[in-house]
Amino acid sequence: MTVQINIHEAKTHLSKLLIKVEEGEEFVIARAGMPVARLIPFALPSLPRKPGSAAGQIVMSPDFDDPLPEDILAAFEGGSA
């Protein structure tokens, strides 16, 4: 649940609020009871994916693209072998 606090309280207790935000809490800062800002944890953007970064870590069976056995194929198609 997000807690709403007024600007004066936010200015007075900013250090304490930041500790709570680091722990995952969120706050809405309000002026005269009207929300004007959210105080939330900062998230670093994720690094872009690098094609080929898992090279040599994945093993593919030589028969991975062979046709499925009839009983498994039938199960996928809703029937029975």
HTML snippet that shows the backbone in 3Dmol.js (N, CA, C, O; Angstrom):
<script src="https://3Dmol.org/build/3Dmol-min.js"></script>
<div id="view" style="width:600px;height:400px;position:relative"></div>
<script>
const pdb = `
ATOM      1  N   MET A   1       0.846  -1.178   0.000  1.00  0.00           N
ATOM      2  CA  MET A   1       0.000   0.000   0.000  1.00  0.00           C
ATOM      3  C   MET A   1       0.891   1.240   0.000  1.00  0.00           C
ATOM      4  O   MET A   1       1.860   1.310   0.756  1.00  0.00           O
ATOM      5  N   THR A   2       0.570   2.201  -0.831  1.00  0.00           N
ATOM      6  CA  THR A   2       1.335   3.432  -0.923  1.00  0.00           C
ATOM      7  C   THR A   2       0.855   4.412   0.139  1.00  0.00           C
ATOM      8  O   THR A   2      -0.347   4.607   0.324  1.00  0.00           O
ATOM      9  N   VAL A   3       1.804   5.022   0.829  1.00  0.00           N
ATOM     10  CA  VAL A   3       1.497   5.969   1.891  1.00  0.00           C
ATOM     11  C   VAL A   3       1.578   7.384   1.331  1.00  0.00           C
ATOM     12  O   VAL A   3       2.526   7.722   0.622  1.00  0.00           O
ATOM     13  N   GLN A   4       0.589   8.206   1.648  1.00  0.00           N
ATOM     14  CA  GLN A   4       0.609   9.603   1.211  1.00  0.00           C
ATOM     15  C   GLN A   4       1.136  10.480   2.341  1.00  0.00           C
ATOM     16  O   GLN A   4       0.684  10.377   3.481  1.00  0.00           O
ATOM     17  N   ILE A   5       2.098  11.345   2.014  1.00  0.00           N
ATOM     18  CA  ILE A   5       2.665  12.265   2.997  1.00  0.00           C
ATOM     19  C   ILE A   5       2.651  13.668   2.421  1.00  0.00           C
ATOM     20  O   ILE A   5       2.638  13.842   1.202  1.00  0.00           O
ATOM     21  N   ASN A   6       2.653  14.678   3.297  1.00  0.00           N
ATOM     22  CA  ASN A   6       2.670  16.048   2.789  1.00  0.00           C
ATOM     23  C   ASN A   6       4.108  16.517   2.540  1.00  0.00           C
ATOM     24  O   ASN A   6       5.063  15.889   2.998  1.00  0.00           O
ATOM     25  N   ILE A   7       4.244  17.607   1.822  1.00  0.00           N
ATOM     26  CA  ILE A   7       5.566  18.105   1.436  1.00  0.00           C
ATOM     27  C   ILE A   7       6.429  18.413   2.656  1.00  0.00           C
ATOM     28  O   ILE A   7       7.612  18.075   2.676  1.00  0.00           O
ATOM     29  N   HIS A   8       5.853  19.045   3.665  1.00  0.00           N
ATOM     30  CA  HIS A   8       6.624  19.383   4.859  1.00  0.00           C
ATOM     31  C   HIS A   8       7.202  18.130   5.510  1.00  0.00           C
ATOM     32  O   HIS A   8       8.375  18.099   5.881  1.00  0.00           O
ATOM     33  N   GLU A   9       6.374  17.104   5.645  1.00  0.00           N
ATOM     34  CA  GLU A   9       6.827  15.841   6.239  1.00  0.00           C
ATOM     35  C   GLU A   9       7.918  15.204   5.376  1.00  0.00           C
ATOM     36  O   GLU A   9       8.885  14.660   5.909  1.00  0.00           O
ATOM     37  N   ALA A  10       7.774  15.265   4.055  1.00  0.00           N
ATOM     38  CA  ALA A  10       8.776  14.700   3.154  1.00  0.00           C
ATOM     39  C   ALA A  10      10.112  15.419   3.302  1.00  0.00           C
ATOM     40  O   ALA A  10      11.161  14.776   3.346  1.00  0.00           O
ATOM     41  N   LYS A  11      10.080  16.755   3.380  1.00  0.00           N
ATOM     42  CA  LYS A  11      11.317  17.521   3.542  1.00  0.00           C
ATOM     43  C   LYS A  11      11.965  17.239   4.896  1.00  0.00           C
ATOM     44  O   LYS A  11      13.186  17.111   4.989  1.00  0.00           O
ATOM     45  N   THR A  12      11.156  17.143   5.933  1.00  0.00           N
ATOM     46  CA  THR A  12      11.665  16.937   7.281  1.00  0.00           C
ATOM     47  C   THR A  12      12.286  15.553   7.456  1.00  0.00           C
ATOM     48  O   THR A  12      13.275  15.405   8.174  1.00  0.00           O
ATOM     49  N   HIS A  13      11.720  14.548   6.813  1.00  0.00           N
ATOM     50  CA  HIS A  13      12.135  13.157   7.031  1.00  0.00           C
ATOM     51  C   HIS A  13      12.681  12.503   5.765  1.00  0.00           C
ATOM     52  O   HIS A  13      12.571  11.286   5.610  1.00  0.00           O
ATOM     53  N   LEU A  14      13.262  13.278   4.865  1.00  0.00           N
ATOM     54  CA  LEU A  14      13.698  12.732   3.582  1.00  0.00           C
ATOM     55  C   LEU A  14      14.670  11.560   3.746  1.00  0.00           C
ATOM     56  O   LEU A  14      14.519  10.542   3.072  1.00  0.00           O
ATOM     57  N   SER A  15      15.646  11.685   4.615  1.00  0.00           N
ATOM     58  CA  SER A  15      16.627  10.596   4.790  1.00  0.00           C
ATOM     59  C   SER A  15      15.951   9.305   5.238  1.00  0.00           C
ATOM     60  O   SER A  15      16.269   8.227   4.735  1.00  0.00           O
ATOM     61  N   LYS A  16      15.023   9.414   6.178  1.00  0.00           N
ATOM     62  CA  LYS A  16      14.307   8.226   6.660  1.00  0.00           C
ATOM     63  C   LYS A  16      13.424   7.645   5.558  1.00  0.00           C
ATOM     64  O   LYS A  16      13.319   6.428   5.411  1.00  0.00           O
ATOM     65  N   LEU A  17      12.789   8.530   4.785  1.00  0.00           N
ATOM     66  CA  LEU A  17      11.945   8.053   3.685  1.00  0.00           C
ATOM     67  C   LEU A  17      12.775   7.311   2.645  1.00  0.00           C
ATOM     68  O   LEU A  17      12.344   6.282   2.124  1.00  0.00           O
ATOM     69  N   LEU A  18      13.971   7.830   2.340  1.00  0.00           N
ATOM     70  CA  LEU A  18      14.824   7.180   1.353  1.00  0.00           C
ATOM     71  C   LEU A  18      15.254   5.789   1.802  1.00  0.00           C
ATOM     72  O   LEU A  18      15.367   4.880   0.980  1.00  0.00           O
ATOM     73  N   ILE A  19      15.493   5.618   3.091  1.00  0.00           N
ATOM     74  CA  ILE A  19      15.837   4.286   3.606  1.00  0.00           C
ATOM     75  C   ILE A  19      14.672   3.331   3.376  1.00  0.00           C
ATOM     76  O   ILE A  19      14.871   2.188   2.964  1.00  0.00           O
ATOM     77  N   LYS A  20      13.448   3.804   3.645  1.00  0.00           N
ATOM     78  CA  LYS A  20      12.271   2.957   3.445  1.00  0.00           C
ATOM     79  C   LYS A  20      12.041   2.663   1.969  1.00  0.00           C
ATOM     80  O   LYS A  20      11.613   1.566   1.609  1.00  0.00           O
ATOM     81  N   VAL A  21      12.325   3.640   1.114  1.00  0.00           N
ATOM     82  CA  VAL A  21      12.173   3.434  -0.327  1.00  0.00           C
ATOM     83  C   VAL A  21      13.173   2.383  -0.799  1.00  0.00           C
ATOM     84  O   VAL A  21      12.835   1.537  -1.626  1.00  0.00           O
ATOM     85  N   GLU A  22      14.397   2.429  -0.284  1.00  0.00           N
ATOM     86  CA  GLU A  22      15.389   1.410  -0.637  1.00  0.00           C
ATOM     87  C   GLU A  22      14.929   0.020  -0.225  1.00  0.00           C
ATOM     88  O   GLU A  22      15.333  -0.971  -0.833  1.00  0.00           O
ATOM     89  N   GLU A  23      14.093  -0.064   0.797  1.00  0.00           N
ATOM     90  CA  GLU A  23      13.559  -1.345   1.263  1.00  0.00           C
ATOM     91  C   GLU A  23      12.324  -1.766   0.475  1.00  0.00           C
ATOM     92  O   GLU A  23      11.761  -2.831   0.725  1.00  0.00           O
ATOM     93  N   GLY A  24      11.894  -0.920  -0.492  1.00  0.00           N
ATOM     94  CA  GLY A  24      10.781  -1.297  -1.358  1.00  0.00           C
ATOM     95  C   GLY A  24       9.484  -0.548  -1.134  1.00  0.00           C
ATOM     96  O   GLY A  24       8.521  -0.766  -1.871  1.00  0.00           O
ATOM     97  N   GLU A  25       9.425   0.326  -0.142  1.00  0.00           N
ATOM     98  CA  GLU A  25       8.193   1.076   0.083  1.00  0.00           C
ATOM     99  C   GLU A  25       8.062   2.201  -0.935  1.00  0.00           C
ATOM    100  O   GLU A  25       9.056   2.651  -1.504  1.00  0.00           O
ATOM    101  N   GLU A  26       6.840   2.648  -1.162  1.00  0.00           N
ATOM    102  CA  GLU A  26       6.564   3.764  -2.050  1.00  0.00           C
ATOM    103  C   GLU A  26       5.758   4.809  -1.304  1.00  0.00           C
ATOM    104  O   GLU A  26       4.952   4.483  -0.432  1.00  0.00           O
ATOM    105  N   PHE A  27       5.982   6.068  -1.652  1.00  0.00           N
ATOM    106  CA  PHE A  27       5.266   7.171  -1.020  1.00  0.00           C
ATOM    107  C   PHE A  27       4.729   8.106  -2.084  1.00  0.00           C
ATOM    108  O   PHE A  27       5.340   8.290  -3.137  1.00  0.00           O
ATOM    109  N   VAL A  28       3.576   8.697  -1.796  1.00  0.00           N
ATOM    110  CA  VAL A  28       3.021   9.761  -2.623  1.00  0.00           C
ATOM    111  C   VAL A  28       3.167  11.048  -1.830  1.00  0.00           C
ATOM    112  O   VAL A  28       2.740  11.136  -0.679  1.00  0.00           O
ATOM    113  N   ILE A  29       3.777  12.047  -2.460  1.00  0.00           N
ATOM    114  CA  ILE A  29       3.947  13.343  -1.811  1.00  0.00           C
ATOM    115  C   ILE A  29       2.825  14.247  -2.294  1.00  0.00           C
ATOM    116  O   ILE A  29       2.590  14.386  -3.494  1.00  0.00           O
ATOM    117  N   ALA A  30       2.131  14.864  -1.329  1.00  0.00           N
ATOM    118  CA  ALA A  30       0.950  15.660  -1.656  1.00  0.00           C
ATOM    119  C   ALA A  30       1.109  17.103  -1.183  1.00  0.00           C
ATOM    120  O   ALA A  30       1.776  17.387  -0.188  1.00  0.00           O
ATOM    121  N   ARG A  31       0.474  17.997  -1.930  1.00  0.00           N
ATOM    122  CA  ARG A  31       0.394  19.411  -1.546  1.00  0.00           C
ATOM    123  C   ARG A  31      -1.095  19.705  -1.328  1.00  0.00           C
ATOM    124  O   ARG A  31      -1.916  19.529  -2.228  1.00  0.00           O
ATOM    125  N   ALA A  32      -1.417  20.151  -0.122  1.00  0.00           N
ATOM    126  CA  ALA A  32      -2.809  20.443   0.237  1.00  0.00           C
ATOM    127  C   ALA A  32      -3.713  19.239  -0.039  1.00  0.00           C
ATOM    128  O   ALA A  32      -4.854  19.390  -0.476  1.00  0.00           O
ATOM    129  N   GLY A  33      -3.182  18.045   0.222  1.00  0.00           N
ATOM    130  CA  GLY A  33      -3.979  16.832   0.060  1.00  0.00           C
ATOM    131  C   GLY A  33      -4.060  16.310  -1.360  1.00  0.00           C
ATOM    132  O   GLY A  33      -4.654  15.258  -1.593  1.00  0.00           O
ATOM    133  N   MET A  34      -3.472  17.023  -2.320  1.00  0.00           N
ATOM    134  CA  MET A  34      -3.507  16.596  -3.725  1.00  0.00           C
ATOM    135  C   MET A  34      -2.159  15.968  -4.095  1.00  0.00           C
ATOM    136  O   MET A  34      -1.125  16.620  -3.951  1.00  0.00           O
ATOM    137  N   PRO A  35      -2.147  14.736  -4.561  1.00  0.00           N
ATOM    138  CA  PRO A  35      -0.890  14.081  -4.933  1.00  0.00           C
ATOM    139  C   PRO A  35      -0.164  14.850  -6.041  1.00  0.00           C
ATOM    140  O   PRO A  35      -0.776  15.260  -7.027  1.00  0.00           O
ATOM    141  N   VAL A  36       1.147  15.041  -5.866  1.00  0.00           N
ATOM    142  CA  VAL A  36       1.939  15.728  -6.883  1.00  0.00           C
ATOM    143  C   VAL A  36       3.149  14.915  -7.336  1.00  0.00           C
ATOM    144  O   VAL A  36       3.685  15.182  -8.411  1.00  0.00           O
ATOM    145  N   ALA A  37       3.597  13.932  -6.555  1.00  0.00           N
ATOM    146  CA  ALA A  37       4.779  13.155  -6.920  1.00  0.00           C
ATOM    147  C   ALA A  37       4.769  11.813  -6.224  1.00  0.00           C
ATOM    148  O   ALA A  37       4.127  11.630  -5.190  1.00  0.00           O
ATOM    149  N   ARG A  38       5.506  10.863  -6.823  1.00  0.00           N
ATOM    150  CA  ARG A  38       5.701   9.552  -6.208  1.00  0.00           C
ATOM    151  C   ARG A  38       7.170   9.378  -5.884  1.00  0.00           C
ATOM    152  O   ARG A  38       8.031   9.723  -6.693  1.00  0.00           O
ATOM    153  N   LEU A  39       7.461   8.854  -4.726  1.00  0.00           N
ATOM    154  CA  LEU A  39       8.817   8.536  -4.311  1.00  0.00           C
ATOM    155  C   LEU A  39       8.933   7.018  -4.367  1.00  0.00           C
ATOM    156  O   LEU A  39       8.381   6.314  -3.522  1.00  0.00           O
ATOM    157  N   ILE A  40       9.655   6.520  -5.368  1.00  0.00           N
ATOM    158  CA  ILE A  40       9.764   5.080  -5.603  1.00  0.00           C
ATOM    159  C   ILE A  40      11.229   4.699  -5.765  1.00  0.00           C
ATOM    160  O   ILE A  40      12.062   5.565  -6.033  1.00  0.00           O
ATOM    161  N   PRO A  41      11.563   3.409  -5.607  1.00  0.00           N
ATOM    162  CA  PRO A  41      12.956   2.984  -5.794  1.00  0.00           C
ATOM    163  C   PRO A  41      13.404   3.222  -7.238  1.00  0.00           C
ATOM    164  O   PRO A  41      12.630   3.046  -8.180  1.00  0.00           O
ATOM    165  N   PHE A  42      14.647   3.619  -7.391  1.00  0.00           N
ATOM    166  CA  PHE A  42      15.223   3.828  -8.708  1.00  0.00           C
ATOM    167  C   PHE A  42      15.679   2.490  -9.256  1.00  0.00           C
ATOM    168  O   PHE A  42      16.351   1.727  -8.562  1.00  0.00           O
ATOM    169  N   ALA A  43      15.321   2.204 -10.488  1.00  0.00           N
ATOM    170  CA  ALA A  43      15.729   0.949 -11.121  1.00  0.00           C
ATOM    171  C   ALA A  43      16.644   1.274 -12.295  1.00  0.00           C
ATOM    172  O   ALA A  43      16.273   2.017 -13.204  1.00  0.00           O
ATOM    173  N   LEU A  44      17.832   0.712 -12.261  1.00  0.00           N
ATOM    174  CA  LEU A  44      18.747   0.897 -13.378  1.00  0.00           C
ATOM    175  C   LEU A  44      18.191   0.183 -14.603  1.00  0.00           C
ATOM    176  O   LEU A  44      17.624  -0.904 -14.488  1.00  0.00           O
ATOM    177  N   PRO A  45      18.352   0.787 -15.771  1.00  0.00           N
ATOM    178  CA  PRO A  45      17.876   0.099 -16.971  1.00  0.00           C
ATOM    179  C   PRO A  45      18.673  -1.179 -17.189  1.00  0.00           C
ATOM    180  O   PRO A  45      19.870  -1.237 -16.905  1.00  0.00           O
ATOM    181  N   SER A  46      17.999  -2.192 -17.692  1.00  0.00           N
ATOM    182  CA  SER A  46      18.695  -3.454 -17.952  1.00  0.00           C
ATOM    183  C   SER A  46      19.637  -3.269 -19.140  1.00  0.00           C
ATOM    184  O   SER A  46      19.399  -2.447 -20.026  1.00  0.00           O
ATOM    185  N   LEU A  47      20.693  -4.041 -19.134  1.00  0.00           N
ATOM    186  CA  LEU A  47      21.665  -3.967 -20.221  1.00  0.00           C
ATOM    187  C   LEU A  47      21.058  -4.561 -21.486  1.00  0.00           C
ATOM    188  O   LEU A  47      20.269  -5.504 -21.414  1.00  0.00           O
ATOM    189  N   PRO A  48      21.418  -4.018 -22.634  1.00  0.00           N
ATOM    190  CA  PRO A  48      20.886  -4.592 -23.879  1.00  0.00           C
ATOM    191  C   PRO A  48      21.405  -6.026 -24.062  1.00  0.00           C
ATOM    192  O   PRO A  48      22.514  -6.362 -23.647  1.00  0.00           O
ATOM    193  N   ARG A  49      20.588  -6.840 -24.679  1.00  0.00           N
ATOM    194  CA  ARG A  49      20.973  -8.228 -24.910  1.00  0.00           C
ATOM    195  C   ARG A  49      22.081  -8.278 -25.945  1.00  0.00           C
ATOM    196  O   ARG A  49      22.091  -7.500 -26.899  1.00  0.00           O
ATOM    197  N   LYS A  50      23.010  -9.197 -25.753  1.00  0.00           N
ATOM    198  CA  LYS A  50      24.134  -9.352 -26.676  1.00  0.00           C
ATOM    199  C   LYS A  50      23.972 -10.685 -27.404  1.00  0.00           C
ATOM    200  O   LYS A  50      24.124 -11.740 -26.788  1.00  0.00           O
ATOM    201  N   PRO A  51      23.668 -10.658 -28.699  1.00  0.00           N
ATOM    202  CA  PRO A  51      23.503 -11.913 -29.439  1.00  0.00           C
ATOM    203  C   PRO A  51      24.774 -12.762 -29.358  1.00  0.00           C
ATOM    204  O   PRO A  51      25.886 -12.254 -29.498  1.00  0.00           O
ATOM    205  N   GLY A  52      24.589 -14.035 -29.135  1.00  0.00           N
ATOM    206  CA  GLY A  52      25.710 -14.961 -29.080  1.00  0.00           C
ATOM    207  C   GLY A  52      26.383 -15.066 -27.727  1.00  0.00           C
ATOM    208  O   GLY A  52      27.393 -15.756 -27.590  1.00  0.00           O
ATOM    209  N   SER A  53      25.835 -14.389 -26.720  1.00  0.00           N
ATOM    210  CA  SER A  53      26.485 -14.394 -25.407  1.00  0.00           C
ATOM    211  C   SER A  53      26.440 -15.766 -24.728  1.00  0.00           C
ATOM    212  O   SER A  53      27.201 -16.003 -23.789  1.00  0.00           O
ATOM    213  N   ALA A  54      25.574 -16.668 -25.176  1.00  0.00           N
ATOM    214  CA  ALA A  54      25.483 -18.005 -24.590  1.00  0.00           C
ATOM    215  C   ALA A  54      26.158 -19.054 -25.472  1.00  0.00           C
ATOM    216  O   ALA A  54      25.948 -20.253 -25.292  1.00  0.00           O
ATOM    217  N   ALA A  55      26.966 -18.597 -26.424  1.00  0.00           N
ATOM    218  CA  ALA A  55      27.642 -19.533 -27.325  1.00  0.00           C
ATOM    219  C   ALA A  55      28.469 -20.534 -26.511  1.00  0.00           C
ATOM    220  O   ALA A  55      29.212 -20.163 -25.603  1.00  0.00           O
ATOM    221  N   GLY A  56      28.316 -21.809 -26.864  1.00  0.00           N
ATOM    222  CA  GLY A  56      29.060 -22.855 -26.184  1.00  0.00           C
ATOM    223  C   GLY A  56      28.423 -23.340 -24.895  1.00  0.00           C
ATOM    224  O   GLY A  56      28.920 -24.285 -24.282  1.00  0.00           O
ATOM    225  N   GLN A  57      27.328 -22.711 -24.468  1.00  0.00           N
ATOM    226  CA  GLN A  57      26.674 -23.089 -23.214  1.00  0.00           C
ATOM    227  C   GLN A  57      25.403 -23.906 -23.443  1.00  0.00           C
ATOM    228  O   GLN A  57      24.832 -24.454 -22.500  1.00  0.00           O
ATOM    229  N   ILE A  58      24.970 -23.983 -24.685  1.00  0.00           N
ATOM    230  CA  ILE A  58      23.728 -24.692 -25.008  1.00  0.00           C
ATOM    231  C   ILE A  58      24.053 -25.889 -25.885  1.00  0.00           C
ATOM    232  O   ILE A  58      24.787 -25.774 -26.867  1.00  0.00           O
ATOM    233  N   VAL A  59      23.500 -27.033 -25.523  1.00  0.00           N
ATOM    234  CA  VAL A  59      23.719 -28.242 -26.307  1.00  0.00           C
ATOM    235  C   VAL A  59      22.397 -28.635 -26.942  1.00  0.00           C
ATOM    236  O   VAL A  59      21.384 -28.761 -26.255  1.00  0.00           O
ATOM    237  N   MET A  60      22.408 -28.827 -28.243  1.00  0.00           N
ATOM    238  CA  MET A  60      21.205 -29.189 -28.978  1.00  0.00           C
ATOM    239  C   MET A  60      21.369 -30.636 -29.458  1.00  0.00           C
ATOM    240  O   MET A  60      22.368 -30.975 -30.093  1.00  0.00           O
ATOM    241  N   SER A  61      20.405 -31.466 -29.157  1.00  0.00           N
ATOM    242  CA  SER A  61      20.445 -32.860 -29.573  1.00  0.00           C
ATOM    243  C   SER A  61      20.411 -32.921 -31.105  1.00  0.00           C
ATOM    244  O   SER A  61      19.696 -32.137 -31.731  1.00  0.00           O
ATOM    245  N   PRO A  62      21.161 -33.827 -31.714  1.00  0.00           N
ATOM    246  CA  PRO A  62      21.176 -33.895 -33.178  1.00  0.00           C
ATOM    247  C   PRO A  62      19.801 -34.209 -33.774  1.00  0.00           C
ATOM    248  O   PRO A  62      19.547 -33.891 -34.936  1.00  0.00           O
ATOM    249  N   ASP A  63      18.917 -34.827 -32.996  1.00  0.00           N
ATOM    250  CA  ASP A  63      17.601 -35.181 -33.535  1.00  0.00           C
ATOM    251  C   ASP A  63      16.491 -34.241 -33.046  1.00  0.00           C
ATOM    252  O   ASP A  63      15.318 -34.615 -33.051  1.00  0.00           O
ATOM    253  N   PHE A  64      16.857 -33.026 -32.627  1.00  0.00           N
ATOM    254  CA  PHE A  64      15.864 -32.129 -32.033  1.00  0.00           C
ATOM    255  C   PHE A  64      14.738 -31.772 -32.989  1.00  0.00           C
ATOM    256  O   PHE A  64      13.632 -31.468 -32.543  1.00  0.00           O
ATOM    257  N   ASP A  65      14.995 -31.801 -34.304  1.00  0.00           N
ATOM    258  CA  ASP A  65      13.937 -31.418 -35.238  1.00  0.00           C
ATOM    259  C   ASP A  65      13.354 -32.615 -35.994  1.00  0.00           C
ATOM    260  O   ASP A  65      12.667 -32.441 -37.001  1.00  0.00           O
ATOM    261  N   ASP A  66      13.628 -33.822 -35.510  1.00  0.00           N
ATOM    262  CA  ASP A  66      13.021 -35.010 -36.105  1.00  0.00           C
ATOM    263  C   ASP A  66      11.516 -35.009 -35.810  1.00  0.00           C
ATOM    264  O   ASP A  66      11.081 -34.405 -34.830  1.00  0.00           O
ATOM    265  N   PRO A  67      10.729 -35.672 -36.642  1.00  0.00           N
ATOM    266  CA  PRO A  67       9.283 -35.752 -36.374  1.00  0.00           C
ATOM    267  C   PRO A  67       9.015 -36.414 -35.018  1.00  0.00           C
ATOM    268  O   PRO A  67       9.770 -37.277 -34.569  1.00  0.00           O
ATOM    269  N   LEU A  68       7.938 -35.993 -34.389  1.00  0.00           N
ATOM    270  CA  LEU A  68       7.560 -36.565 -33.093  1.00  0.00           C
ATOM    271  C   LEU A  68       7.058 -37.991 -33.263  1.00  0.00           C
ATOM    272  O   LEU A  68       6.506 -38.336 -34.307  1.00  0.00           O
ATOM    273  N   PRO A  69       7.248 -38.826 -32.233  1.00  0.00           N
ATOM    274  CA  PRO A  69       6.644 -40.164 -32.274  1.00  0.00           C
ATOM    275  C   PRO A  69       5.122 -40.022 -32.364  1.00  0.00           C
ATOM    276  O   PRO A  69       4.550 -39.043 -31.885  1.00  0.00           O
ATOM    277  N   GLU A  70       4.484 -41.006 -32.980  1.00  0.00           N
ATOM    278  CA  GLU A  70       3.042 -40.948 -33.237  1.00  0.00           C
ATOM    279  C   GLU A  70       2.214 -40.729 -31.971  1.00  0.00           C
ATOM    280  O   GLU A  70       1.244 -39.973 -31.999  1.00  0.00           O
ATOM    281  N   ASP A  71       2.585 -41.387 -30.847  1.00  0.00           N
ATOM    282  CA  ASP A  71       1.786 -41.253 -29.626  1.00  0.00           C
ATOM    283  C   ASP A  71       1.868 -39.831 -29.059  1.00  0.00           C
ATOM    284  O   ASP A  71       0.868 -39.312 -28.562  1.00  0.00           O
ATOM    285  N   ILE A  72       3.022 -39.207 -29.126  1.00  0.00           N
ATOM    286  CA  ILE A  72       3.159 -37.828 -28.628  1.00  0.00           C
ATOM    287  C   ILE A  72       2.455 -36.863 -29.566  1.00  0.00           C
ATOM    288  O   ILE A  72       1.782 -35.937 -29.113  1.00  0.00           O
ATOM    289  N   LEU A  73       2.603 -37.072 -30.865  1.00  0.00           N
ATOM    290  CA  LEU A  73       1.925 -36.221 -31.848  1.00  0.00           C
ATOM    291  C   LEU A  73       0.408 -36.307 -31.669  1.00  0.00           C
ATOM    292  O   LEU A  73      -0.285 -35.293 -31.749  1.00  0.00           O
ATOM    293  N   ALA A  74      -0.098 -37.497 -31.431  1.00  0.00           N
ATOM    294  CA  ALA A  74      -1.539 -37.677 -31.217  1.00  0.00           C
ATOM    295  C   ALA A  74      -1.999 -36.946 -29.963  1.00  0.00           C
ATOM    296  O   ALA A  74      -3.082 -36.361 -29.948  1.00  0.00           O
ATOM    297  N   ALA A  75      -1.179 -36.975 -28.902  1.00  0.00           N
ATOM    298  CA  ALA A  75      -1.545 -36.284 -27.669  1.00  0.00           C
ATOM    299  C   ALA A  75      -1.624 -34.783 -27.910  1.00  0.00           C
ATOM    300  O   ALA A  75      -2.517 -34.127 -27.372  1.00  0.00           O
ATOM    301  N   PHE A  76      -0.726 -34.227 -28.692  1.00  0.00           N
ATOM    302  CA  PHE A  76      -0.766 -32.801 -29.006  1.00  0.00           C
ATOM    303  C   PHE A  76      -2.005 -32.449 -29.827  1.00  0.00           C
ATOM    304  O   PHE A  76      -2.574 -31.367 -29.680  1.00  0.00           O
ATOM    305  N   GLU A  77      -2.409 -33.366 -30.682  1.00  0.00           N
ATOM    306  CA  GLU A  77      -3.545 -33.100 -31.570  1.00  0.00           C
ATOM    307  C   GLU A  77      -4.880 -33.506 -30.964  1.00  0.00           C
ATOM    308  O   GLU A  77      -5.916 -33.416 -31.624  1.00  0.00           O
ATOM    309  N   GLY A  78      -4.864 -33.953 -29.713  1.00  0.00           N
ATOM    310  CA  GLY A  78      -6.113 -34.273 -29.015  1.00  0.00           C
ATOM    311  C   GLY A  78      -6.624 -35.665 -29.268  1.00  0.00           C
ATOM    312  O   GLY A  78      -7.744 -35.976 -28.862  1.00  0.00           O
ATOM    313  N   GLY A  79      -5.876 -36.506 -29.904  1.00  0.00           N
ATOM    314  CA  GLY A  79      -6.305 -37.871 -30.186  1.00  0.00           C
ATOM    315  C   GLY A  79      -5.501 -38.865 -29.398  1.00  0.00           C
ATOM    316  O   GLY A  79      -4.843 -38.500 -28.423  1.00  0.00           O
ATOM    317  N   SER A  80      -5.541 -40.108 -29.798  1.00  0.00           N
ATOM    318  CA  SER A  80      -4.738 -41.141 -29.170  1.00  0.00           C
ATOM    319  C   SER A  80      -4.099 -41.968 -30.281  1.00  0.00           C
ATOM    320  O   SER A  80      -4.620 -42.035 -31.394  1.00  0.00           O
ATOM    321  N   ALA A  81      -2.990 -42.584 -29.976  1.00  0.00           N
ATOM    322  CA  ALA A  81      -2.263 -43.368 -30.999  1.00  0.00           C
ATOM    323  C   ALA A  81      -2.874 -44.715 -31.210  1.00  0.00           C
ATOM    324  O   ALA A  81      -2.387 -45.493 -32.030  1.00  0.00           O
TER     325      ALA A  81
END
`;
const viewer = $3Dmol.createViewer("view");
viewer.addModel(pdb, "pdb");
viewer.setStyle({}, {cartoon: {color: "spectrum"}});
viewer.zoomTo();
viewer.render();
</script>
